[in-house]
């Protein structure tokens, strides 16, 4: 778990003027019309992290008076030391403004934004913040399911019928992932690497990738699933792939896991395989050279 400490506060201030994008009935706009987004829930020191401001697309229309957006990044003990950064308008349909921020210290960070609509009598709108935690290296906190209040989370399976939860997770810098089966689908009509790759490439709306349940533990089917994972990566180079498995064993399975983004080595109760403990199962991934992209998963 990331450690906290007394971190000197720094305020990162970006003021960005955007022409041609404002709100219909600007005087009626509220903070509910805007949301702050952050690229990573656990940014890493020295690594760029994109921040953005979204708006309620249904409430917008093209106008010429523009808006002014200010992002504020507050760290540590809240002492004031602002840094101004130049930014640019974002061309994505539902994004008003974005900027790259590179954290310099570990610890908790609050990212907020304020919006001023030019030509409006309304006061400056303060947008609800997002809280993140800056770490010294990349960390993974993956959940099969977890409530929105979960503090440390980087990816979560989201099988909800709508896209609302997935959108909220992404704004926090969390990857929402759809579910797909491994061996379960293989024996139910998808018994070839090509068929499995086609299935896995079908990503649910607003999700950024999938978890693959029951990827296995090294048997003959798992070797074919490894080949399917490589095909999926060729077809979907940007897709986040996270297979659940009991071990990483056999060359084809190892080769498949090498193209995954996160390897989830799971256990529920001790048994005789791989020394009977969760560490033994995870060690198969480490021995395969996947230690930096694999985590031990405990079923509770």
C-alpha positions as CSV (number, residue, x, y, z in Angstrom):
1,X,0.0,0.0,0.0
2,X,1.4,3.4,-0.8
3,X,2.8,5.2,2.1
4,X,1.8,8.8,3.0
5,X,3.9,11.4,4.6
6,X,4.2,15.1,5.2
7,X,4.5,16.4,1.7
8,X,5.1,20.1,0.9
9,X,2.0,21.4,-0.9
10,X,2.2,22.7,-4.4
11,X,-0.6,24.1,-6.4
12,X,-0.6,23.6,-10.1
13,X,-2.7,26.2,-11.8
14,X,-3.7,26.1,-15.5
15,X,-5.9,28.8,-17.0
16,X,-7.1,27.9,-20.4
17,X,-9.3,30.0,-22.7
18,X,-11.4,28.1,-25.1
19,X,-13.1,29.9,-28.0
20,X,-16.3,28.7,-29.6
21,X,-17.4,26.3,-26.9
22,X,-19.8,27.4,-24.2
23,X,-23.1,26.4,-22.8
24,X,-26.7,27.2,-23.9
25,X,-28.3,29.2,-21.2
26,X,-24.9,29.8,-19.8
27,X,-26.2,31.6,-16.7
28,X,-28.0,28.4,-15.7
29,X,-24.8,26.2,-15.9
30,X,-23.8,24.5,-12.6
31,X,-21.0,22.3,-11.3
32,X,-23.2,19.3,-12.2
33,X,-22.6,20.1,-15.9
34,X,-18.9,19.5,-15.6
35,X,-16.6,16.7,-14.4
36,X,-12.9,16.5,-13.7
37,X,-11.1,13.6,-15.3
38,X,-7.6,12.1,-14.5
39,X,-5.7,9.6,-16.6
40,X,-4.4,7.5,-13.7
41,X,-5.8,6.9,-10.2
42,X,-2.2,6.2,-9.0
43,X,0.0,8.6,-11.0
44,X,3.8,7.8,-10.8
45,X,6.4,10.4,-10.0
46,X,8.1,11.7,-13.1
47,X,5.5,10.2,-15.5
48,X,3.1,12.5,-17.4
49,X,-0.6,12.2,-16.4
50,X,-3.3,13.8,-18.4
51,X,-6.1,15.9,-16.7
52,X,-9.3,16.9,-18.5
53,X,-12.6,18.6,-18.0
54,X,-15.8,17.1,-19.5
55,X,-19.2,18.5,-19.9
56,X,-22.8,17.3,-20.2
57,X,-22.9,16.9,-24.0
58,X,-26.7,17.2,-24.0
59,X,-26.5,20.7,-22.5
60,X,-24.0,22.2,-25.0
61,X,-24.1,24.1,-28.2
62,X,-21.6,26.0,-30.2
63,X,-21.2,29.7,-29.1
64,X,-18.6,32.3,-29.7
65,X,-18.1,33.8,-26.3
66,X,-15.9,31.0,-24.9
67,X,-15.1,29.9,-21.4
68,X,-12.0,30.0,-19.1
69,X,-11.0,26.8,-17.4
70,X,-8.6,26.5,-14.4
71,X,-7.2,23.2,-13.2
72,X,-5.8,23.1,-9.7
73,X,-3.6,20.3,-8.3
74,X,-3.2,20.5,-4.6
75,X,-0.7,18.3,-2.8
76,X,0.3,17.6,0.8
77,X,-0.4,20.1,3.6
78,X,-2.2,22.7,1.4
79,X,0.4,25.4,1.6
80,X,0.1,27.7,-1.5
81,X,2.8,27.5,-4.1
82,X,1.1,27.9,-7.5
83,X,2.7,26.9,-10.9
84,X,1.1,28.1,-14.1
85,X,1.1,25.9,-17.1
86,X,0.0,26.7,-20.7
87,X,-2.6,24.4,-22.1
88,X,-4.6,23.7,-25.2
89,X,-8.2,23.0,-26.1
90,X,-9.1,19.3,-26.5
91,X,-10.8,18.3,-29.7
92,X,-12.7,15.3,-28.3
93,X,-16.4,15.8,-28.5
94,X,-17.2,15.7,-24.8
95,X,-14.0,17.3,-23.5
96,X,-13.5,21.1,-23.0
97,X,-9.9,21.2,-21.9
98,X,-7.0,19.0,-21.0
99,X,-3.4,19.3,-19.9
100,X,-0.5,17.1,-19.0
101,X,0.7,17.2,-15.4
102,X,3.9,15.5,-14.2
103,X,3.9,14.8,-10.5
104,X,7.2,15.4,-8.7
105,X,6.4,14.0,-5.2
106,X,4.6,11.0,-3.8
107,X,1.5,11.4,-1.6
108,X,-2.2,12.3,-1.8
109,X,-3.3,14.9,-4.5
110,X,-6.6,16.6,-5.0
111,X,-7.4,17.8,-8.6
112,X,-10.1,20.4,-9.0
113,X,-11.2,22.8,-11.7
114,X,-13.1,26.1,-12.0
115,X,-15.0,27.3,-15.0
116,X,-15.8,30.9,-15.9
117,X,-18.3,31.4,-18.8
118,X,-17.6,34.7,-20.5
119,X,-20.5,37.0,-20.9
120,X,-22.4,35.3,-18.1
121,X,-23.5,37.0,-14.9
122,X,-23.0,33.7,-13.1
123,X,-20.1,33.4,-10.7
124,X,-17.1,31.1,-11.3
125,X,-18.2,27.5,-11.2
126,X,-16.2,25.2,-8.9
127,X,-16.1,21.6,-10.2
128,X,-16.1,18.7,-7.8
129,X,-12.5,17.4,-7.4
130,X,-10.9,14.0,-8.0
131,X,-8.5,12.5,-5.4
132,X,-5.5,10.5,-6.5
133,X,-2.4,9.2,-4.8
134,X,1.1,9.7,-6.4
135,X,3.4,6.7,-6.1
136,X,7.1,6.1,-6.7
137,X,6.4,3.2,-9.1
138,X,3.5,1.7,-11.0
139,X,1.1,-0.2,-8.7
140,X,-1.9,-2.4,-9.5
141,X,-5.1,-2.7,-7.4
142,X,-7.5,-4.9,-9.3
143,X,-11.0,-5.8,-8.1
144,X,-13.5,-8.4,-9.3
145,X,-16.0,-5.9,-7.9
146,X,-15.7,-3.0,-5.5
147,X,-17.9,0.0,-4.4
148,X,-17.2,3.5,-5.7
149,X,-15.9,4.4,-2.3
150,X,-12.9,2.1,-2.7
151,X,-9.8,4.4,-2.4
152,X,-7.0,2.4,-4.0
153,X,-8.2,0.9,-7.2
154,X,-6.6,0.9,-10.7
155,X,-8.9,-1.6,-12.5
156,X,-12.3,-3.2,-11.8
157,X,-14.7,-5.5,-13.6
158,X,-17.9,-3.6,-14.6
159,X,-20.7,-5.7,-16.0
160,X,-23.5,-3.2,-15.4
161,X,-26.1,-2.9,-18.1
162,X,-25.4,0.8,-18.7
163,X,-22.2,2.8,-19.3
164,X,-22.7,5.2,-16.4
165,X,-20.5,3.4,-13.9
166,X,-17.7,2.8,-16.5
167,X,-17.7,6.5,-17.3
168,X,-17.4,7.4,-13.6
169,X,-14.5,4.9,-13.1
170,X,-12.6,6.3,-16.1
171,X,-12.9,9.9,-14.8
172,X,-11.2,8.7,-11.6
173,X,-8.4,7.1,-13.7
174,X,-9.6,3.6,-13.1
175,X,-9.9,1.1,-15.9
176,X,-13.4,-0.4,-16.2
177,X,-13.1,-3.9,-17.7
178,X,-15.7,-6.2,-19.2
179,X,-15.9,-10.0,-18.5
180,X,-15.1,-12.8,-20.9
181,X,-14.6,-16.5,-20.3
182,X,-11.5,-18.6,-21.0
183,X,-12.0,-22.3,-20.7
184,X,-15.8,-21.7,-20.1
185,X,-16.2,-20.3,-23.6
186,X,-13.7,-22.7,-25.2
187,X,-15.9,-25.7,-24.5
188,X,-19.1,-23.9,-25.5
189,X,-18.5,-23.4,-29.2
190,X,-15.4,-21.3,-29.3
191,X,-12.8,-24.1,-29.5
192,X,-10.1,-22.4,-31.5
193,X,-7.7,-19.5,-31.0
194,X,-9.3,-17.6,-33.8
195,X,-12.8,-17.9,-32.4
196,X,-11.6,-16.9,-28.9
197,X,-9.8,-13.9,-30.2
198,X,-12.9,-12.7,-32.1
199,X,-14.9,-13.1,-28.8
200,X,-12.4,-11.3,-26.7
201,X,-12.0,-8.5,-29.1
202,X,-15.7,-7.6,-28.7
203,X,-15.3,-5.0,-25.9
204,X,-18.4,-3.7,-24.1
205,X,-19.2,0.1,-24.6
206,X,-17.1,2.5,-22.5
207,X,-14.9,-0.3,-21.1
208,X,-11.2,-0.2,-21.9
209,X,-10.5,-3.9,-21.9
210,X,-11.5,-7.2,-20.4
211,X,-10.7,-9.7,-17.7
212,X,-10.5,-13.3,-18.9
213,X,-12.0,-15.6,-16.3
214,X,-10.7,-19.2,-16.0
215,X,-7.7,-18.7,-18.2
216,X,-6.4,-21.9,-16.6
217,X,-3.2,-23.3,-15.1
218,X,-1.1,-24.7,-17.9
219,X,-3.0,-27.6,-19.5
220,X,-3.5,-28.1,-23.3
221,X,-6.5,-25.8,-23.6
222,X,-4.6,-23.1,-21.8
223,X,-1.8,-23.3,-24.3
224,X,-4.4,-22.6,-27.0
225,X,-5.8,-19.7,-25.0
226,X,-2.3,-18.3,-24.9
227,X,-2.2,-18.3,-28.7
228,X,-5.7,-16.7,-28.7
229,X,-4.4,-13.9,-26.4
230,X,-1.6,-13.1,-28.9
231,X,-4.1,-12.9,-31.7
232,X,-6.3,-10.6,-29.7
233,X,-3.4,-8.3,-29.0
234,X,-2.6,-8.2,-32.8
235,X,-6.2,-7.2,-33.5
236,X,-6.7,-4.8,-30.5
237,X,-3.3,-3.3,-29.7
238,X,-4.8,-0.7,-27.3
239,X,-7.1,-3.1,-25.4
240,X,-6.3,-3.8,-21.7
241,X,-6.1,-7.6,-21.3
242,X,-6.1,-9.2,-17.8
243,X,-6.3,-13.0,-17.7
244,X,-7.2,-14.8,-14.4
245,X,-5.2,-18.0,-14.0
246,X,-4.0,-20.5,-11.4
247,X,-0.4,-20.5,-12.7
248,X,1.6,-19.4,-15.8
249,X,2.9,-22.6,-17.2
250,X,3.8,-23.9,-20.7
251,X,5.4,-21.9,-23.4
252,X,2.3,-20.9,-25.4
253,X,0.6,-19.7,-22.2
254,X,3.7,-17.8,-21.1
255,X,3.9,-16.1,-24.6
256,X,0.2,-15.2,-24.4
257,X,0.6,-13.7,-20.9
258,X,3.6,-11.6,-22.1
259,X,1.3,-9.6,-24.3
260,X,-1.3,-9.1,-21.5
261,X,-1.3,-5.9,-19.5
262,X,-2.0,-7.6,-16.1
263,X,-1.7,-11.3,-15.1
264,X,-4.0,-12.1,-12.2
265,X,-2.7,-15.3,-10.4
266,X,-5.6,-16.4,-8.2
267,X,-6.2,-18.7,-5.2
268,X,-9.0,-19.3,-2.7
269,X,-7.8,-22.1,-0.4
270,X,-4.4,-23.8,0.0
271,X,-4.0,-26.9,-2.0
272,X,-1.1,-29.2,-3.1
273,X,-0.3,-27.4,-6.3
274,X,2.7,-25.0,-6.5
275,X,3.5,-25.5,-2.8
276,X,0.0,-25.0,-1.6
277,X,0.2,-21.2,-1.1
278,X,-0.7,-18.1,-3.1
279,X,3.0,-17.2,-3.2
280,X,3.9,-20.4,-5.0
281,X,1.3,-19.8,-7.7
282,X,2.4,-16.2,-8.2
283,X,6.0,-17.4,-8.4
284,X,5.2,-19.2,-11.7
285,X,4.5,-15.8,-13.2
286,X,7.7,-14.3,-11.7
287,X,9.8,-17.2,-13.1
288,X,8.3,-16.6,-16.5
289,X,9.6,-13.0,-16.4
290,X,6.2,-11.5,-15.7
291,X,6.8,-10.3,-12.2
292,X,6.3,-6.6,-13.0
293,X,2.9,-7.2,-14.7
294,X,1.4,-9.9,-12.5
295,X,-0.2,-9.8,-9.0
296,X,-1.4,-12.4,-6.6
297,X,-5.2,-12.4,-6.3
298,X,-6.9,-13.5,-3.2
299,X,-10.6,-14.6,-3.3
300,X,-12.5,-13.4,-0.3
